[in-house]
Amino acid sequence: MMRMTKITSNENYQRYHIAFSHAIGFTVAVDGTSLSKTVEFT
């Protein structure tokens, strides 16, 4: 039981970490495009 719980928690952590990093990458990409656009306008 303990081993199975550890495995499932590890899988959940990996999934959360991947989704979190993807969200950060997406927001950074959006921020980068908006920043470059503002720089072009100015």
C-alpha angles and dihedrals in degrees: 000000000000093000093049091048090052092050093050092046090050091050091048091049092050092049091048092046092050093047091046093050090046090052091049091048091050094049091045090050091049091046090049093052093046091047093050090048092053090048090051092049093050 
